[in-house]
Amino acid sequence: MKEFTIGKNDAGQRLDRFVSKSVPLLPAALLQKYIRLKRIKCNGARAQRDQRLQEGDVLQLYINDEFFDKPREDNLFLTLFKPSLNIVYEDENLMLLDKRPGLVVHADETEKVNTLINHIQAYLYQKREWNPKWENAFTPALCNRIDRNTGGIVIAAKNAETLRIINEKIRDREIDKHYLCITLGAPKPAKGSIRCFMVKDEKRKEMKVYDRPVPEGKTAITHYETLEVRGELALVEVGLETGRTHQIRASFAHVGHPLLGDGKYGRGEVNRRYNETRQALYSYKLTFDFPTDAGILNYLKGRSFEAENVPFVGRYFKGEK
């Protein structure tokens, strides 16, 4: 329990507005709930959210200590009263989340609060499965990332052992990810592979692609199969043998079939015609291959998980994958 004594400069304010400024990590909806539950009192009596505070009033706040911390990037999850997650699978060790396009996975220069990791941490905190006060170092963490404008399945580890194992399996390519995308024009042949060499242009934040080895170039191998063609658009399933930055987007653009909606590697006039501002790319399927021991995660060996709905498939093709 924390107490605040109202001074001359704070007198006259509404109670809820004073508390929201004094405890910025406390979500507005939770503040109103705590007032209703009498967990916020004024002079020992039930408080009203719109009552005007007087000099000398004493507020008693019966709320968790972590809400009184100063806002930092690592505790902003507390401000999310209703975390929003599309959970594909969950157990005591991990979660598989279907990240929607437009949501960032971690905080960046444009967004600090509404991130996938903050929603995950808020969810686990509210379920009482995790509390930063209980841990010395570990924080629920993402094992793989997806670009802001790409959707699909992301793995979140609930404990340090799971994080270690999944990171190892991703590094050793024992987790198989499949993607769906829409290309402009159908790739030829309908099923095949794109082998190229990529160099990252740090200044422009994009990949340069070459047909032959070049200095600093890294091999990129992309396997694909065309599933359906409708007019100038093709629905393509993709698997990666390598994992380069922007590999799918840059590879298909290099062979003349950029992704619909891709603002970096695509065709602006076509994207505008379809009113698409995000690349039609989705990490829709994940399989835990695990040819080697996976410790506490051995029970996942051979299991596959798919996103229920890939929005652009239903928009442009008959069935939904």
C-alpha positions in Angstrom: 0.0 0.0 0.0 1.2 3.5 -0.9 -0.1 6.8 0.5 -0.2 10.2 -1.1 -0.9 13.4 0.9 -2.4 16.1 -1.2 -0.5 19.4 -1.1 -1.6 22.9 -2.0 -0.5 22.6 -5.6 -2.5 19.4 -6.2 -5.7 20.5 -4.5 -8.7 20.9 -6.7 -7.8 18.0 -9.1 -10.1 15.1 -9.8 -9.0 12.0 -7.9 -8.7 9.8 -11.0 -6.6 12.4 -12.9 -4.3 12.9 -9.9 -3.7 9.1 -9.6 -3.1 8.7 -13.4 -0.4 11.3 -13.3 1.1 10.0 -10.1 1.1 6.4 -11.2 1.7 6.5 -15.0 2.1 2.8 -15.4 -1.4 2.1 -14.1 -3.8 1.6 -17.1 -6.8 3.9 -17.1 -9.2 1.0 -17.1 -7.5 -0.7 -14.2 -7.5 2.6 -12.3 -11.3 2.9 -12.6 -11.7 -0.8 -11.6 -9.6 -0.3 -8.5 -11.7 2.7 -7.5 -14.8 0.6 -7.8 -13.2 -2.2 -5.8 -12.2 0.2 -3.0 -8.5 -0.4 -3.6 -8.1 3.3 -3.9 -9.4 5.2 -0.9 -9.5 8.8 0.2 -9.0 9.5 4.0 -9.7 5.8 4.6 -13.2 5.9 2.9 -14.5 4.9 -0.4 -13.3 7.2 -3.2 -15.2 8.6 -6.1 -13.3 9.0 -9.4 -14.6 12.5 -10.0 -14.3 13.9 -6.5 -12.2 17.0 -6.1 -9.2 16.6 -3.8 -8.6 18.9 -0.9 -5.3 20.0 0.6 -4.4 17.5 3.4 -6.4 14.6 1.9 -4.6 11.3 2.2 -5.0 8.7 -0.6 -4.4 5.1 0.1 -3.5 2.9 -3.0 -3.7 -0.8 -2.5 -2.1 -1.8 -5.8 1.0 -3.8 -6.8 4.4 -2.3 -6.1 5.5 -2.6 -9.8 3.0 0.0 -10.9 4.9 2.6 -8.8 8.1 2.2 -10.8 9.2 4.9 -13.2 8.2 4.1 -16.8 10.9 2.4 -18.7 11.0 0.4 -21.9 11.1 -2.9 -19.9 8.0 -2.2 -17.8 5.7 -0.5 -20.3 3.8 -3.8 -20.6 2.0 -2.9 -17.4 0.1 -0.1 -19.2 -1.7 -2.7 -21.4 -4.9 -3.5 -19.5 -6.3 -5.9 -22.2 -3.4 -7.6 -24.1 -4.4 -8.6 -27.6 -2.9 -11.9 -28.8 -3.9 -14.4 -31.5 -2.6 -17.6 -29.8 -2.1 -20.5 -32.1 -0.7 -22.8 -29.4 0.4 -22.5 -25.8 1.8 -24.7 -23.1 4.0 -24.3 -20.0 7.1 -23.6 -22.0 6.2 -21.6 -25.0 3.6 -19.8 -27.0 3.0 -19.6 -30.8 1.5 -16.3 -31.8 0.0 -15.3 -35.1 1.3 -11.7 -35.4 -0.9 -9.4 -37.5 0.7 -7.2 -40.2 1.4 -3.7 -38.9 2.4 -4.7 -35.4 6.1 -4.4 -34.4 7.6 -7.2 -32.4 9.9 -5.0 -30.3 9.9 -1.3 -29.5 11.5 0.9 -32.1 11.7 4.6 -32.9 8.0 4.7 -33.9 6.3 2.5 -31.2 7.2 1.8 -27.5 4.0 0.4 -26.0 1.9 -1.4 -28.6 4.4 -4.2 -29.4 4.0 -7.9 -29.6 6.5 -8.6 -26.7 4.6 -6.1 -24.5 1.3 -7.8 -25.2 2.9 -11.2 -24.4 4.4 -10.0 -21.1 1.2 -8.3 -20.1 -0.7 -11.5 -20.8 1.6 -13.7 -18.8 1.7 -11.1 -16.0 -2.0 -11.0 -15.8 -2.2 -14.8 -15.8 0.3 -14.8 -12.9 2.7 -16.9 -14.8 5.4 -14.3 -14.8 6.3 -11.3 -12.7 9.5 -9.3 -13.2 9.7 -9.1 -9.4 10.1 -12.9 -9.2 13.0 -13.0 -11.7 16.7 -12.1 -11.4 17.3 -11.9 -15.1 14.8 -13.8 -17.3 12.1 -12.1 -19.2 9.6 -13.8 -21.6 11.3 -13.4 -25.0 10.7 -13.9 -28.7 12.8 -16.6 -30.4 12.2 -15.3 -34.0 11.2 -12.0 -35.5 8.9 -10.9 -38.3 9.0 -7.5 -40.0 6.3 -5.0 -39.1 4.4 -5.3 -42.3 4.7 -9.2 -42.5 2.3 -11.4 -40.6 2.7 -14.9 -39.3 3.7 -17.3 -36.5 6.2 -16.1 -33.9 7.6 -18.3 -31.1 7.8 -16.9 -27.5 9.7 -18.6 -24.8 8.3 -18.6 -21.3 11.5 -19.8 -19.6 15.2 -19.6 -20.1 15.7 -23.3 -21.0 13.1 -23.1 -23.8 14.7 -19.9 -25.1 18.1 -21.6 -25.2 16.7 -24.7 -27.0 14.6 -22.9 -29.6 17.4 -20.5 -30.4 19.7 -23.5 -30.9 17.1 -25.3 -33.1 16.6 -22.2 -35.2 20.4 -21.8 -35.7 20.7 -25.5 -36.7 17.7 -25.1 -39.0 15.6 -27.8 -37.2 12.5 -25.6 -37.2 10.9 -25.5 -40.7 8.9 -22.4 -41.6 6.7 -22.1 -44.7 5.4 -18.8 -46.1 2.6 -17.8 -48.4 3.0 -14.8 -50.7 1.4 -13.2 -53.7 3.7 -12.4 -56.6 3.1 -10.2 -59.6 3.1 -12.7 -62.4 3.6 -16.4 -62.0 7.1 -17.6 -61.5 8.5 -20.0 -64.1 8.8 -22.8 -63.7 5.8 -23.2 -61.4 7.9 -25.1 -58.9 11.6 -24.5 -58.3 14.3 -22.7 -56.5 15.9 -19.3 -56.6 19.6 -19.2 -55.9 21.3 -15.9 -55.7 23.8 -13.8 -53.6 22.8 -11.0 -51.3 24.7 -8.0 -50.0 23.1 -5.7 -47.4 23.0 -2.0 -48.2 23.1 -0.6 -44.6 22.5 3.0 -45.8 19.3 2.1 -47.7 18.3 -0.8 -45.4 17.8 -3.1 -48.3 19.4 -6.1 -50.0 21.2 -6.0 -53.3 20.9 -9.2 -55.2 23.3 -10.8 -57.7 23.3 -14.0 -59.8 27.0 -14.7 -59.3 29.2 -14.6 -56.1 30.3 -11.1 -55.2 32.5 -9.7 -52.4 30.6 -9.9 -49.1 27.7 -11.6 -50.8 25.9 -14.4 -48.9 24.2 -17.3 -50.7 20.4 -17.2 -50.6 18.4 -20.2 -51.6 14.6 -20.0 -51.8 12.3 -22.9 -52.7 8.8 -22.2 -54.0 5.7 -23.8 -55.5 2.9 -21.9 -57.3 -0.4 -22.9 -55.8 -2.9 -20.8 -57.8 -2.9 -18.1 -60.5 -5.6 -15.5 -61.0 -4.9 -12.9 -63.6 -1.6 -11.1 -62.9 -1.4 -12.5 -59.4 0.0 -15.8 -58.2 -0.3 -17.4 -54.8 3.0 -19.0 -54.0 4.2 -21.2 -51.1 7.8 -20.7 -50.1 10.4 -22.5 -48.0 13.8 -21.1 -47.0 17.1 -23.1 -47.1 18.9 -20.0 -45.9 17.7 -17.1 -43.8 18.8 -13.8 -45.2 17.2 -10.4 -44.5 14.3 -9.7 -46.8 15.2 -13.0 -48.6 11.8 -13.8 -50.1 11.0 -10.2 -51.1 14.3 -9.5 -52.7 14.7 -12.9 -54.4 11.3 -12.7 -56.1 11.8 -9.1 -57.1 15.2 -10.1 -58.6 13.6 -12.7 -60.9 10.9 -10.2 -62.0 8.1 -11.2 -59.7 8.0 -8.8 -56.8 5.5 -9.3 -54.0 2.2 -7.4 -54.1 2.2 -4.5 -51.8 6.0 -4.4 -51.3 7.0 -0.8 -50.9 10.7 -1.5 -51.0 11.2 -4.1 -53.8 7.8 -4.0 -55.5 6.0 -1.9 -58.2 4.4 1.2 -56.8 1.9 1.6 -59.6 0.5 -1.9 -59.1 0.4 -1.6 -55.3 -1.6 1.6 -55.6 -4.0 0.0 -58.0 -4.7 -2.7 -55.5 -4.5 -0.3 -52.6 -2.0 -2.5 -50.9 0.5 -0.8 -48.5 2.0 -4.0 -46.9 3.8 -6.8 -48.7 1.6 -9.9 -49.2 3.8 -12.2 -47.2 2.8 -14.5 -44.3 4.7 -17.0 -42.2 1.7 -19.3 -42.1 3.2 -22.7 -41.1 5.8 -23.9 -38.6 7.1 -27.5 -38.0 9.3 -28.6 -35.2 11.5 -31.1 -37.1 14.0 -31.8 -34.3 16.2 -34.6 -35.8 18.3 -34.2 -32.7 17.5 -34.1 -28.9 15.3 -31.2 -27.9 15.4 -31.7 -24.1 12.3 -30.4 -22.4 10.7 -29.7 -25.8 11.0 -33.3 -27.2 7.2 -33.6 -27.0 6.9 -31.1 -29.9 9.0 -33.2 -32.3 7.2 -33.6 -35.6 4.3 -31.3 -34.7 3.1 -28.7 -37.2 1.1 -25.5 -36.6 -0.7 -23.2 -39.0 -2.2 -19.8 -38.9 -6.0 -20.1 -39.2 -6.4 -17.2 -41.6 -4.1 -15.5 -44.1 -6.0 -12.3 -44.9 -4.7 -11.7 -48.4 -5.4 -15.2 -49.5 -9.1 -14.8 -48.9 -9.0 -11.4 -50.5 -7.6 -12.5 -53.9 -8.1 -16.2 -54.2 -11.0 -18.6 -53.8 -10.1 -20.6 -50.8 -8.1 -19.7 -47.6 -4.9 -21.5 -46.7 
